[in-house]
Amino acid sequence: MAAVTIRNLSEEAHRALKVRAAQHNRSAEAEMRAILEAAVRPEGRLRLGTALSELSRKIGLTNADVEALENARDIQPAKPMRFG
């Protein structure tokens, strides 16, 4: 697991962080983790796999359709273009 050091945090911000952590019954470190997780991984974020799955269900794509697409796909490597 990664470790992060935060330098030059103002005393006011540090004090506010400790108060917020106490309100949530967490350590200051646990509060910082929660704040960072919420900032970079919000609950309402778009998850590409989920979005594609929902879209395929919405348009009625079946497993047989997916298999047909896979079977029709050209699996040969592309030939490089030649110039000149």
N, C-alpha and C positions, 0 to 999 in steps of 0.2 A: 504494500500500500504506500502511496506517495505521502511525503511530508511537505508542508508549506510553512515558510517563515514570513511573517508580515512585519515589516520594519516601518518605523516612523508613523505609527498609529498614534493619533492624538490622545491625550489623557481623557478628554471628554468622550471620545468614541469608545475607549477602553472601559470607562466607567459605565457608559450606556449599555455596552455589550454585557457587562457583568450583571447589570440590573435586569436586562432582558433574559439572560440565562437563568437567573434566579426565579423570574416569573414563570419560566417553562420548566422549572425543577431540573435544570441541566447545568453542567459545568460550562465555563466560557468556551472551552475547546469544542464541546459537543454543540453548543449554540452556533459557533462559527461554521462547523460542518453542515448544520441544518440550513443556515443562511446560504452557504455556497451551493449546496445541492438544489435548493429551491430556485436559485438564480440561474443555474446552468441546465437544470433538468426540470422545468416547470411541468405541472400535471397536465396542462392542456396542450403540450407540445405535439407536433405532428410526428407520428411514427410511420415511416414509409411502408414498412411491411404490413402494418395494420391497415393503413389507407388502401394499399393495393388489394389486400384481401377483401375489405369491405366493398371496394369498387367491383371486383370480379363477382362477388355474390349479388350485388345490385343489378349487374347486367346479365346475370344468369349463367356465368361461365362454370362449366362442370369439370370434373377431373378428366372425363373423356376428351373434352375440348383441349385441355392442357396437354394431354398425351398426344393428341393429333398434331398440335403445334410442335411439340418436341420431335415427333417422328418426321415431320415435314422439313425440319430445320436442316440446313446444309452444314454438316460438321467438318467439312474439309477446310483447312486453313486458307485464308485469303492469299491470293498471289500478289506479290508486291507490284506496284505500278512501275512501268518502264518509261522513261522520258528519253527522247532522242533517237 
